[in-house]
Amino acid sequence: MDINGISSGVINMNMQQKVGDAVGTKVASKALDIQVDAAATLISSVAKPAATEAHLGNSINTHA
């Protein structure tokens, strides 16, 4: 039985797993960046309501 062949195979699989994990993390990070950009674009596209009268909403009537 060749122990060196087995150990190098295990090391190779371990390295492949680490590379796969790094790629998966990078893809998830990129997807999150895309979602952040999309959310920022959506928020900035919402029109701010224009006040119809400048004096409305500036005071509270406390005498009812």
C-alpha distance (Angstrom), angle and dihedral (degrees) to the residues before:
residue distance angle dihedral
M1 . . .
D2 3.80 . .
I3 3.80 108.5 .
N4 3.81 93.1 -179.1
G5 3.81 90.6 59.2
I6 3.79 91.7 50.8
S7 3.79 94.6 46.6
S8 3.81 93.0 48.2
G9 3.81 89.3 50.1
V10 3.80 91.1 52.3
I11 3.80 91.2 47.3
N12 3.81 90.0 49.7
M13 3.82 91.8 51.1
N14 3.81 90.0 47.3
M15 3.81 91.5 52.1
Q16 3.80 91.3 47.8
Q17 3.80 89.6 51.7
K18 3.81 91.1 51.5
V19 3.81 91.2 49.5
G20 3.80 90.0 47.7
D21 3.80 90.6 50.6
A22 3.79 91.7 49.5
V23 3.80 91.6 49.7
G24 3.80 91.6 47.9
T25 3.79 91.2 50.3
K26 3.80 91.4 49.3
V27 3.82 91.8 49.4
A28 3.81 91.5 49.0
S29 3.81 90.5 48.6
K30 3.81 91.4 50.7
A31 3.81 91.1 48.6
L32 3.80 89.8 51.6
D33 3.81 90.7 50.2
I34 3.81 89.9 52.0
Q35 3.82 90.7 50.6
V36 3.81 91.1 49.7
D37 3.80 90.8 51.8
A38 3.80 91.8 47.1
A39 3.81 92.1 49.6
A40 3.81 91.8 48.3
T41 3.80 90.6 50.1
L42 3.80 91.4 48.8
I43 3.80 93.0 48.8
S44 3.80 92.9 47.7
S45 3.82 91.5 48.7
V46 3.80 93.1 59.9
A47 3.78 108.0 100.9
K48 3.76 115.8 -125.6
P49 3.80 111.8 -123.7
A50 3.77 113.1 -105.6
A51 3.79 116.2 -133.8
T52 3.79 110.9 -118.1
E53 3.78 94.0 -155.1
A54 3.80 124.2 24.9
H55 3.82 93.9 -143.0
L56 3.83 97.1 50.1
G57 3.78 116.6 104.3
N58 3.79 95.4 13.5
S59 3.81 99.1 104.9
I60 3.79 139.0 34.7
N61 3.79 122.0 -136.6
T62 3.79 105.1 -135.5
H63 3.86 94.7 176.4
A64 3.75 108.3 80.6
